[in-house]
């Protein structure tokens, strides 16, 4: 079997990510509506922004897909002229890289809820590192910072973990994932024996 | 984005897209290392000048595009202003504590977010995605299978948006719109949108593979993206202007210049 990503894998990953980009844009007003209160309720839906990585990986299951998905989702947003400007691009790269690291640590073999949630948490950690530098979140009062982090962790696990897994399960039921997986998965199983 | 409006073709449009991207990313790194409000305002001013006078869009269009900036400023600065750390208390009510330090830090963050938004828009308004990916292939040796996949996917955006409208309408007809919560509604949108996108992407990929789009061997390009004198001007503009505001802010600060970060004594 050919190693690395084929054009089909790449194109499907990018298209999935851009579909997510559209969903992000549509739910964006919701994010804005809850943001200015300063109580970080917006963080409860922040995990959505890491979802492209895990959904794409659950469908394609190859090295590099999670990173590519986050880069594609963020550059799609960037090129469409996102309100958040170029920071989305850098956040995307960091978040994708952190998710990729966890998947790599499990050799891209395990795709259960536990590993996917770990990848979600890793993305979340990556975005928090960016926020420490860019948003000085370390200078928020302690209770407020705690609230901020707890909300973001909850939403990461909920959206990027649980919700992503349930979406892909539903996609599997439609049979569309067989387009990308069928032959290669059977090949793997044959080789394992 | 840039196909939505007509704009005059300015020198910003003719800058090498890879160089523009690298410059803008370097400016991001510069900006997150600015901790003085004076310097931050100067930085914003340098970008604002280009944004207003060099993008080739009419003032009306620029104004419309700038409307979300108010929201960006408020949403970025508010939590730091209301809940930030600081010693000189200006206002206190229950959990809200506005101090001089947190106020300045909040405004600083707001301006920083504004400058990023403006830089991003500057890029999006003056760069054609196709030219960007051609340039990335030619200047950065990006593999064609990535570049052409990106270009194909960007072409699918209008189709996907149309399809999204169709799904919404179909669900509205069946009375599925208002019921249930956020997650269920999102899932009900995501699954048809994603499954159709995957099918379409698969079909396109098969035909692209048949036409050898994935081969990495030496290829020729329809568009040749090179460099011009404008590129030099673009870089010099930032180097000179940023140097100037740096010197000005040291010699002639017009605001009390203290580090906006919280540094306990």
Interface residues (C-beta under 8 A of the other chain):
Chain A: X5 X6 X7 X8 X10 X11 X12 X14 X15 X16 X17 X18 X19 X22 X23 X26 X27 X32 X35 X36 X37 X38 X39 X40 X42 X55 X59 X68 X72 X75 X76 X78 X79 X80 X81 X82 X83 X84 X85 X86 X87 X88 X89 X90 X133 X134 X135 X136 X138 X139 X140 X141 X143 X144 X148 X163 X166 X167 X170 X171 X174 X176 X177 X179 X180
Chain B: X1 X24 X25 X28 X32 X65 X68 X71 X72 X74 X75 X76 X78 X79 X80 X81 X82 X83 X84 X85 X95 X97 X102 X105 X109 X112 X113 X116 X117 X118 X119 X120 X121 X123 X124 X125 X127 X129 X132 X145 X146 X148 X149 X150 X152 X153 X154 X156 X157 X160 X161 X164 X183 X186 X187 X189 X190 X191 X193 X194 X195 X197 X198 X199 X200 X201 X202 X204 X205 X206 X208 X209 X213 X214 X260 X261 X262
